[in-house]
Amino acid sequence: MAGPQGQRTGNTDASRRLMALEREAVSLVDRMPELLMDADRIATTVAQGIHGRRRAGPGETFWQFRQYQSGENANLVDWRRSASSDHLYVREREWEAAHTIYLWPDVSPSMNFQSHIAPVSKRDRVLVLAFATAELLVRGGERVALLGRLPPTANRNAATRIAETIAADARAGVSFEGIPPNAALSRFSGLILFSDFLTPIEELRQRLETFAGNGIAGHLLEVIDPAEETLPYEGRTEFLSVNGDQRWIGDRVETLRPKYQARFAAHRAEVMQMAKRFGWSYLTHRTDRPASEPLLALLMRLEGSGGGYRWMAGSADKEAR
């Protein structure tokens, strides 16, 4: 049985953890407006550098004229356009079937890490990437959802609604986990996970297998601090646990670097292999690099995965010009 001193120590540790969680919640809520502005700026920058993947299909919006091909139904011919040419032309409409993409930014305690090398924390970067992705998707006519929290929507304020939901959860003291929630997704929808994926590999595998087994098209975007990848420290170094209640001091920590880097690379390789087995895409991003880089790469992966994403449809076309 613990004595009075042990009880006081336990109470002190619990109070410290509670205060740390409260500080994290306040920090997260306070940062939301700035992160949303960063996301909008980055989304606009990326939108100006991509071309719409618009294609013919059922819909009401005019897309293009093309020459009539032998064997097609004559009802398809646009006689007004054809009258001014020696060829017959068909009016095509833009394909307008919206896709549903579920987003999950990992804001668990481990994502608060920021080394002296990086300008932002992992948490801030995954939130900016998630908000910017939501903004670009709804500009293109797709529906986005916050995994396990918000239903799909095509509303232009989707990024703001996602931010407000995460902030409300932080205020309410919701415990953010390092693996995505076990939520039911509509079959053949898309899923984008923004995380460091440093959770135990078996826990991650069990959760992702559930999604993959339901025909979900997944995309993993690993966000990592450069110090976590390289262990750049020298000499005597103190390491703290995620909650700050445990510490370890290493002498000549540079001697641990080769073994540490090998273990880090092995964990990453397992996650990459898992994604490959599911037929999912996998991207890595360091927080000392611009956020626009992984966002543009992610959009190209989404486009190449077979979905009919219409990135630059509607008003986004005008903004890009």
Secondary structure as UniProt FT lines:
FT   HELIX           4..47
FT   TURN            48..49
FT   STRAND          62..67
FT   TURN            70..71
FT   HELIX           74..76
FT   HELIX           79..82
FT   TURN            83..84
FT   STRAND          89..94
FT   STRAND          100..105
FT   HELIX           109..112
FT   HELIX           122..139
FT   TURN            140..141
FT   STRAND          143..146
FT   TURN            147..149
FT   STRAND          150..153
FT   TURN            156..157
FT   HELIX           158..171
FT   TURN            172..173
FT   TURN            187..188
FT   STRAND          190..195
FT   HELIX           201..213
FT   TURN            214..215
FT   STRAND          217..224
FT   HELIX           226..230
FT   STRAND          237..240
FT   TURN            242..243
FT   STRAND          247..250
FT   HELIX           253..256
FT   HELIX           257..278
FT   STRAND          281..286
FT   TURN            287..288
FT   HELIX           292..304
FT   TURN            305..306
FT   TURN            311..312
FT   HELIX           315..320
//
